[in-house]
Amino acid sequence: MKRLIILSLLLLSVTGCYLKSVNPLVTSETAITLDDLETTWQSDDLRWTFINDPVSLPEIAVRGSSFDGTFSLESTGGTIFSDENIYLVILEDIQAMSVDTTLFIGYVGDFAGDYFLDLSLLDFGADNDTFRSTHLFPVHSFSRVSINNSELSIEFFSDLWIKEQIINNRVRIKHEQVKGGPVDDDISILITAGTPELEQFVLKYKSDENAFDDPIELKKVVDEI
């Protein structure tokens, strides 16, 4: 069994509230490739695809994405696959009326034998509303992932858990308490710690089962990529 921790910038099509962080856990300088990750994983309602080989890209369109084959983004310094350690990550809600697809770029890091994947939202500029875009702030969320043969289990760090730990002074990490939500006195926690502090936080709490939500169980899809 290989253990991974998935870090995402924004997770759509997944219900629940997750720990949110301003800064990444894995950077391009420390990224590696993880061969076992490059495939498609699926549950009854979600499909995750990890691609490191650009030859596989044309298959995205077959599954309903608006992707047109062009990956030239200022945020990646040019073509997305100019870095050999980068992944394209596709998250699909396959229960939607029309398949709801969200695209990410990802980097994997090795932390004392555990693997961490840092995901960030990939935006092709479909939304040209600049005023709207300025109100969207990117965040990262962490999850613990285990691969066992043809099964993938994803367990997200719980937003409720980190909120309770911080409010009760059980966890010390740089953060902001953001007011606002469905309830007037609702408070959200935004982690503002830098990458080194995030590394220590994950290493300390990755084995605390109380820190995670119930797992999302996925099975490998054969011959998808």
LINTAWO-V295183 format. One record per residue. N is the residue number from 0. RES is the residue in one letter. OMEGA is omega in whole degrees, 0 to 359 (* if undefined). Layout:
{{N:RES:OMEGA} {N:RES:OMEGA}}
This chain:
{{0:M:176} {1:K:182} {2:R:178} {3:L:169} {4:I:180} {5:I:177} {6:L:181} {7:S:177} {8:L:181} {9:L:181} {10:L:175} {11:L:177} {12:S:175} {13:V:181} {14:T:177} {15:G:179} {16:C:186} {17:Y:176} {18:L:183} {19:K:183} {20:S:178} {21:V:188} {22:N:180} {23:P:175} {24:L:180} {25:V:178} {26:T:180} {27:S:181} {28:E:183} {29:T:186} {30:A:174} {31:I:172} {32:T:181} {33:L:188} {34:D:184} {35:D:183} {36:L:188} {37:E:178} {38:T:178} {39:T:181} {40:W:187} {41:Q:170} {42:S:180} {43:D:184} {44:D:183} {45:L:174} {46:R:178} {47:W:177} {48:T:180} {49:F:184} {50:I:174} {51:N:182} {52:D:182} {53:P:178} {54:V:183} {55:S:187} {56:L:182} {57:P:182} {58:E:181} {59:I:184} {60:A:181} {61:V:184} {62:R:170} {63:G:178} {64:S:177} {65:S:180} {66:F:184} {67:D:176} {68:G:182} {69:T:181} {70:F:178} {71:S:184} {72:L:178} {73:E:184} {74:S:179} {75:T:179} {76:G:180} {77:G:180} {78:T:186} {79:I:182} {80:F:174} {81:S:176} {82:D:185} {83:E:181} {84:N:183} {85:I:175} {86:Y:163} {87:L:182} {88:V:182} {89:I:177} {90:L:183} {91:E:170} {92:D:187} {93:I:176} {94:Q:179} {95:A:180} {96:M:170} {97:S:188} {98:V:180} {99:D:187} {100:T:175} {101:T:184} {102:L:180} {103:F:164} {104:I:185} {105:G:174} {106:Y:178} {107:V:176} {108:G:179} {109:D:181} {110:F:177} {111:A:176} {112:G:174} {113:D:182} {114:Y:181} {115:F:178} {116:L:181} {117:D:180} {118:L:173} {119:S:186} {120:L:178} {121:L:185} {122:D:180} {123:F:178} {124:G:179} {125:A:179} {126:D:184} {127:N:179} {128:D:184} {129:T:180} {130:F:178} {131:R:183} {132:S:181} {133:T:179} {134:H:179} {135:L:182} {136:F:182} {137:P:175} {138:V:178} {139:H:172} {140:S:187} {141:F:171} {142:S:176} {143:R:184} {144:V:177} {145:S:175} {146:I:178} {147:N:183} {148:N:184} {149:S:182} {150:E:180} {151:L:179} {152:S:182} {153:I:180} {154:E:182} {155:F:169} {156:F:185} {157:S:175} {158:D:180} {159:L:180} {160:W:182} {161:I:178} {162:K:180} {163:E:181} {164:Q:182} {165:I:181} {166:I:180} {167:N:176} {168:N:177} {169:R:179} {170:V:176} {171:R:178} {172:I:182} {173:K:184} {174:H:171} {175:E:173} {176:Q:185} {177:V:179} {178:K:179} {179:G:181} {180:G:180} {181:P:178} {182:V:185} {183:D:183} {184:D:180} {185:D:180} {186:I:174} {187:S:179} {188:I:175} {189:L:181} {190:I:182} {191:T:180} {192:A:176} {193:G:184} {194:T:180} {195:P:180} {196:E:177} {197:L:178} {198:E:180} {199:Q:179} {200:F:182} {201:V:179} {202:L:182} {203:K:189} {204:Y:184} {205:K:180} {206:S:179} {207:D:184} {208:E:179} {209:N:184} {210:A:187} {211:F:172} {212:D:177} {213:D:184} {214:P:169} {215:I:184} {216:E:182} {217:L:177} {218:K:181} {219:K:176} {220:V:186} {221:V:174} {222:D:176} {223:E:180} {224:I:*}}
